[in-house]
């Protein structure tokens, strides 16, 4: 289970994932060894992953969100097959009129067409709704961890999330 200190560490890392542990410790008023141990534990459990993000639109790439409907197979089986595609960077099961949510980045429109063709040919895919991003205002904000929004996750629950 994550506690308030874990949330504060994560919140601080969301501003700068490359911040040295000494700076984090000083800002949070705790020992550097505590920060190092906590970040290590959060990473090992799969609750925290520190990555570099860029806005693909500023590079001239195509950034898309796809809503996928599934038939004849389970959404989980189709979602797992989508994770092998290099252009796809986010796959999630969802509830509602669609079964799977996908985020993808393509170098250009031709690569986007190839990706859509590959997805449409996957067993179990019955429909794909394409949302082409025109401008990105905010991305990757997990501010819910810093307030009463959301809840803690136990180690057992995090295993199911992976």
Secondary structure, 3 states (H helix, E strand, C coil): CCCHHHHHHHHHHHHCCCCCHHHHHHHHCCCHHHHHHHHHHHHHCCCCCCCCCCCHHHHCCEEEEEEEEECCCCHHHHHHHHCCCCCEEEEEECCCCCCEEEEEEECCHHHHHHHHHHHHHCCCEEEEEEEECCCCCCCCCCHHHHCCCCCCCCHHHHHHHC
